[in-house]
Protein backbone atom coordinates (compact mmCIF):
# COMPACT_ATOMS: atom_id res chain seq x y z
CA UNK A 1 0.00 0.00 0.00
CA UNK A 2 1.33 3.44 -0.93
CA UNK A 3 1.87 5.81 1.96
CA UNK A 4 0.86 9.39 1.30
CA UNK A 5 3.08 12.25 2.41
CA UNK A 6 0.50 13.28 5.00
CA UNK A 7 0.45 9.77 6.45
CA UNK A 8 4.25 9.71 6.54
CA UNK A 9 4.35 13.07 8.33
CA UNK A 10 1.70 12.06 10.85
CA UNK A 11 3.46 8.80 11.70
CA UNK A 12 7.00 10.18 11.84
CA UNK A 13 6.22 13.37 13.76
CA UNK A 14 4.37 11.41 16.41
CA UNK A 15 6.88 8.57 16.56
CA UNK A 16 9.90 10.86 16.66
CA UNK A 17 8.40 12.96 19.46
CA UNK A 18 7.51 9.89 21.51
CA UNK A 19 10.99 8.38 21.17
CA UNK A 20 12.69 11.71 21.83
CA UNK A 21 10.77 12.28 25.05
CA UNK A 22 11.48 8.72 26.16
CA UNK A 23 15.20 9.07 25.43
CA UNK A 24 15.87 12.61 26.65
CA UNK A 25 12.99 13.41 29.00
CA UNK A 26 11.86 16.50 27.10
CA UNK A 27 10.03 17.48 23.93
CA UNK A 28 12.42 18.08 20.99
CA UNK A 29 11.26 21.70 20.77
CA UNK A 30 12.84 22.37 24.18
CA UNK A 31 16.33 21.90 22.77
CA UNK A 32 15.42 23.48 19.43
CA UNK A 33 14.16 26.63 21.16
CA UNK A 34 17.50 26.99 22.94
CA UNK A 35 19.31 27.06 19.60
CA UNK A 36 16.62 29.26 18.04
CA UNK A 37 16.99 31.92 20.72
CA UNK A 38 20.74 31.98 20.19
CA UNK A 39 20.32 32.27 16.41
CA UNK A 40 17.74 35.05 16.75
CA UNK A 41 20.00 36.99 19.13
CA UNK A 42 23.01 36.54 16.84
CA UNK A 43 21.03 37.76 13.83
CA UNK A 44 19.76 40.77 15.77
CA UNK A 45 23.38 41.68 16.48
CA UNK A 46 24.27 41.37 12.76
CA UNK A 47 21.30 42.87 10.88
CA UNK A 48 23.47 43.87 7.93
CA UNK A 49 24.27 40.29 6.90
CA UNK A 50 22.31 38.76 4.03
CA UNK A 51 22.25 35.48 2.10
CA UNK A 52 20.40 33.79 -0.73
CA UNK A 53 17.07 34.52 0.96
CA UNK A 54 17.94 38.17 1.56
CA UNK A 55 17.89 39.81 4.98
CA UNK A 56 15.61 39.35 7.94
CA UNK A 57 12.64 41.69 7.73
CA UNK A 58 13.22 44.14 10.62
CA UNK A 59 9.46 44.48 11.08
CA UNK A 60 8.81 40.83 11.96
CA UNK A 61 8.00 39.89 15.53
CA UNK A 62 11.15 38.48 17.13
CA UNK A 63 9.23 35.94 19.19
CA UNK A 64 7.57 34.58 16.06
CA UNK A 65 10.97 34.52 14.33
CA UNK A 66 12.42 32.44 17.16
CA UNK A 67 9.50 30.02 16.97
CA UNK A 68 9.93 29.64 13.21
CA UNK A 69 13.62 28.80 13.61
CA UNK A 70 12.84 26.29 16.37
CA UNK A 71 10.15 24.56 14.31
CA UNK A 72 12.44 24.38 11.29
CA UNK A 73 15.05 22.63 13.44
CA UNK A 74 12.44 20.31 14.96
CA UNK A 75 11.12 19.28 11.53
CA UNK A 76 14.70 18.75 10.37
CA UNK A 77 15.24 16.26 13.19
CA UNK A 78 12.32 14.25 11.82
CA UNK A 79 13.35 14.50 8.16
CA UNK A 80 17.06 13.94 8.79
CA UNK A 81 16.27 10.73 10.63
CA UNK A 82 18.67 9.20 13.15
CA UNK A 83 20.34 12.56 13.75
CA UNK A 84 21.47 14.12 16.99
CA UNK A 85 20.52 17.81 16.91
CA UNK A 86 24.16 18.88 16.77
CA UNK A 87 24.68 16.71 13.69
CA UNK A 88 21.92 18.37 11.63
CA UNK A 89 22.87 19.54 8.16
CA UNK A 90 22.52 23.28 8.73
CA UNK A 91 22.09 24.04 5.05
CA UNK A 92 19.12 21.67 4.82
CA UNK A 93 17.66 22.68 8.17
CA UNK A 94 17.49 26.35 7.21
CA UNK A 95 14.81 25.67 4.58
CA UNK A 96 12.75 22.96 6.27
CA UNK A 97 9.84 25.03 7.55
CA UNK A 98 9.79 27.02 4.31
CA UNK A 99 9.47 23.76 2.36
CA UNK A 100 6.58 22.60 4.52
CA UNK A 101 4.61 25.84 4.23
CA UNK A 102 5.35 27.19 0.75
CA UNK A 103 2.57 27.60 -1.81
CA UNK A 104 1.35 24.36 -3.42
CA UNK A 105 3.26 22.18 -0.96
CA UNK A 106 2.17 18.59 -0.55
CA UNK A 107 2.82 18.74 3.17
CA UNK A 108 -0.18 18.79 5.51
CA UNK A 109 -1.59 21.98 6.94
CA UNK A 110 -0.26 23.06 10.35
CA UNK A 111 -2.74 22.31 13.09
CA UNK A 112 -4.22 19.38 11.18
CA UNK A 113 -4.29 15.84 12.48
CA UNK A 114 -1.23 15.12 10.32
CA UNK A 115 0.76 18.09 11.65
CA UNK A 116 -0.69 18.85 15.08
CA UNK A 117 0.34 21.58 17.47
CA UNK A 118 2.93 20.46 20.04
CA UNK A 119 1.96 20.07 23.70
CA UNK A 120 2.21 22.82 26.33
CA UNK A 121 4.15 24.99 26.83
CA UNK A 122 5.21 24.99 23.17
CA UNK A 123 1.65 25.07 21.85
CA UNK A 124 1.25 28.78 22.66
CA UNK A 125 4.15 30.18 20.57
CA UNK A 126 3.56 27.51 17.89
CA UNK A 127 -0.11 28.41 17.50
CA UNK A 128 0.74 32.11 17.51
CA UNK A 129 2.94 31.60 14.46
CA UNK A 130 1.28 28.75 12.59
CA UNK A 131 -2.40 29.43 13.22
CA UNK A 132 -3.06 32.92 14.59
CA UNK A 133 -1.20 35.36 12.33
CA UNK A 134 -2.39 36.18 8.80
CA UNK A 135 -0.86 34.06 6.04
CA UNK A 136 1.16 36.96 4.60
CA UNK A 137 2.73 37.73 7.97
CA UNK A 138 3.49 34.08 8.63
CA UNK A 139 5.20 33.88 5.24
CA UNK A 140 7.35 36.92 6.05
CA UNK A 141 8.38 35.43 9.38
CA UNK A 142 9.27 32.06 7.84
CA UNK A 143 11.26 33.69 5.04
CA UNK A 144 13.07 35.77 7.66
CA UNK A 145 13.85 32.63 9.67
CA UNK A 146 15.21 31.00 6.51
CA UNK A 147 17.30 34.11 5.81
CA UNK A 148 18.72 34.15 9.33
CA UNK A 149 19.73 30.49 9.15
CA UNK A 150 21.16 30.95 5.65
CA UNK A 151 23.43 33.77 6.81
CA UNK A 152 24.46 31.67 9.82
CA UNK A 153 25.29 28.69 7.59
CA UNK A 154 27.38 30.92 5.31
CA UNK A 155 29.20 32.46 8.29
CA UNK A 156 30.00 29.06 9.80
CA UNK A 157 31.18 27.63 6.47
CA UNK A 158 33.56 30.55 5.99
CA UNK A 159 35.19 29.78 9.35
CA UNK A 160 35.35 25.99 8.92
CA UNK A 161 38.97 24.79 9.16
CA UNK A 162 40.07 22.88 6.06
CA UNK A 163 41.49 20.06 8.20
CA UNK A 164 38.04 19.46 9.75
CA UNK A 165 36.32 19.51 6.36
CA UNK A 166 38.68 16.98 4.79
CA UNK A 167 38.72 14.69 7.82
CA UNK A 168 34.93 14.36 7.67
CA UNK A 169 34.99 14.01 3.89
CA UNK A 170 37.68 11.30 3.88
CA UNK A 171 36.30 9.29 6.78
CA UNK A 172 32.55 9.53 6.29
CA UNK A 173 31.86 11.32 3.04
CA UNK A 174 30.36 14.24 4.98
CA UNK A 175 30.58 17.59 3.21
CA UNK A 176 27.89 19.60 4.99
CA UNK A 177 28.22 22.04 7.87
CA UNK A 178 26.65 20.70 11.05
CA UNK A 179 24.59 22.75 13.49
CA UNK A 180 27.13 22.05 16.25
CA UNK A 181 29.73 23.99 14.29
CA UNK A 182 27.61 27.13 14.68
CA UNK A 183 28.08 27.10 18.46
CA UNK A 184 31.26 29.27 18.51
CA UNK A 185 29.66 31.80 16.13
CA UNK A 186 26.58 31.98 18.36
CA UNK A 187 28.60 32.26 21.56
CA UNK A 188 27.45 28.86 22.87
CA UNK A 189 30.17 27.50 25.14
CA UNK A 190 28.61 24.45 26.77
CA UNK A 191 29.35 21.00 25.28
CA UNK A 192 27.24 20.14 22.22
CA UNK A 193 26.04 16.56 21.79
CA UNK A 194 27.10 14.93 18.51
CA UNK A 195 27.30 11.34 17.33
CA UNK A 196 31.03 11.41 16.52
CA UNK A 197 33.20 14.02 18.30
CA UNK A 198 36.19 13.18 16.08
CA UNK A 199 34.54 14.87 13.11
CA UNK A 200 34.56 18.16 15.02
CA UNK A 201 38.09 18.06 16.43
CA UNK A 202 40.02 21.18 15.50
CA UNK A 203 37.07 23.57 15.47
CA UNK A 204 38.17 26.49 17.64
CA UNK A 205 35.81 27.34 20.48
CA UNK A 206 33.68 24.21 20.06
CA UNK A 207 33.33 21.58 22.78
CA UNK A 208 31.45 18.41 21.84
CA UNK A 209 30.31 15.32 23.70
CA UNK A 210 29.42 11.94 22.28
CA UNK A 211 25.77 10.99 22.33
CA UNK A 212 24.25 7.89 20.80
CA UNK A 213 21.14 8.44 18.72
CA UNK A 214 18.48 6.04 20.03
CA UNK A 215 15.72 7.24 17.70
Secondary structure as GFF3:
##gff-version 3
##sequence-region A 1 215
A	DSSP	alpha_helix	5	24	.	.	.	ID=ss1
A	DSSP	alpha_helix	28	45	.	.	.	ID=ss2
A	DSSP	alpha_helix	62	79	.	.	.	ID=ss3
A	DSSP	three_ten_helix	85	87	.	.	.	ID=ss4
A	DSSP	alpha_helix	90	93	.	.	.	ID=ss5
A	DSSP	alpha_helix	96	101	.	.	.	ID=ss6
A	DSSP	alpha_helix	122	127	.	.	.	ID=ss7
A	DSSP	pi_helix	128	132	.	.	.	ID=ss8
A	DSSP	alpha_helix	135	159	.	.	.	ID=ss9
A	DSSP	alpha_helix	162	172	.	.	.	ID=ss10
A	DSSP	three_ten_helix	179	182	.	.	.	ID=ss11
A	DSSP	alpha_helix	183	186	.	.	.	ID=ss12
A	DSSP	beta_strand	192	194	.	.	.	ID=ss13
A	DSSP	three_ten_helix	197	200	.	.	.	ID=ss14
A	DSSP	beta_strand	208	210	.	.	.	ID=ss15
###
